[in-house]
Amino acid sequence: MANPLPAIVTPWAEPPGLGDMLEVAPRVFWARMPLPMTLDHVNVYAIDDAEGWTIIDTGISSTKSRDIWKSLLAGPMGSKPIRRVIVTHHHPDHVGLAGWFQTEFGADLWMTRTAWLMARMLRLDPQERPPRETLRFWQRAGMPQDMLNRRAAERPFNFCDMVYPMPLGFQRLQAGAEIQAGGRCWRVHIGHGHAPEHATLWSQDDGLILAGDQIISSISSNLGVYATEPEADTVGDWLESCQRFKEIARADHLVLSGHKLPFTGLPTRLQQLIDNHHSALNRLRAYLITPASAHEVLTPLFKRAIKTSEYGLALGEAVGHLNHLYQLGKITRHLGPDGAYRFQTLEERR
């Protein structure tokens, strides 16, 4: 009989308040930065390196976030300098203030190469209107024409809205590299799916994992596809990463994620994440007996109505699931006269 999977346990019932820090392990501290969206926070971490600090992720570039960091530095961080910033991936809530720490504090920036290139490229690409490639992507995803027309006339989200200017220069994180911080040796393991070349750090001296958005306790990370790489198989990349992490996951690992609460029970959580997406893929195959676009599969994929504020992320994730099934040869794809791809399940051969 197989051993049962361990329970998922969150050792802290509440997060630290804004402007406070909580020591989750010797010399490792947890803080939060606010986000102006439904998911209203991002977790950041500070590691005490005796003569200074290494911080993990930064929050978005906003006056409020900068003021919180200044308060932390003047208070619980003891006015010691921030010497190094490690960014797990390129999304604005994680990289937003990296350039500020480099410019104002002289901190060194450590990221994977792909994450740094993505962040700096997007930061230098402000757009007053969506480019034609984005409009084409939305059209092929089946976005309704009235919504497409409205979005075509609006200023889209820009990285420069939430990411501080990033100067040249960074130190590359690579799979298998080892980093010394807080009296520990941390080994880098790379995940994919939520963001390209997402770094996670696994302590070799105790059970800590700095997981970014690659592993979260109670929500599944968005696996969106965008116009930058419209044929990406984010779901396949995600499943491969989860399976690979299962080989080194332990029940006693304390996972310090980019959102929600730290937790133990990692093998169970990884299996949940794998099972969740296989269930979603199975729902899609059952629904696609009749051809449908990415827009048209949102409700069966997510098992609920999608709010306007969630629509962009949900549409990108729907494309990700459809791309996965299409590239596996499980569904067909045809471009309709309206410019939208519609997918249909292939009949299984007997």
KABEL-V818066 format. One line per field, one symbol per residue. ss: DSSP state (2 for helix, 1 for strand, 0 for the rest). psi: psi as a letter, one per 20 degrees, with the letter a starting at -180 (. if undefined). burial: # if it has 24 or more other C-alpha atoms within 12 Angstrom, else .. A space follows every 50 residues. Layout:
ss = ???
psi = ???
burial = ???
This chain:
ss = 00000000100000000000011110011111110000001111111100 00111100000022222222222200000001111100000222200222 22222001111122222222222000000002222222220000222222 22000000222000000000111000011110011111111000000111 11100001111100000000000000222000022222222222220000 00011110000011022222222222222222222220000100222222 22000002222222222222222222200011111000001111100000
psi = pqpqqqqppohphqrqrpirqpoiqpjpqprqqqqlrgnjrppqqppokf iaqpqorirroqhgghhgghgghidhjkjqqohpppphrjqhihihjghg hgghikqqpprqggggggghghhjmqphqprhhgggggghijpqhhgggg hhiqprpqhihjpqporqprpppqpiqppppkjqpppppprrghqplppq popihakqpoicjhoqgjqpqplqqrhhmijqmhgggggggghghhhjqq hipoonrirbqqrrkghggghggghghhgghhgghhhkhpqqrghijggh gikrqpqhhiggggghhggggggghghikhqrppprijjqppqqpqppp.
burial = .......#.#....##.#####.##.#########.....#########. .###########..##.###.##...#...#################### ##..#.##############.##......#...##########....#.. ##......#########..#.###..#.#.##.#.############### ###...############.########..##########.###.##..## ########################.##..##.######..########.# ##........################...####......######.....
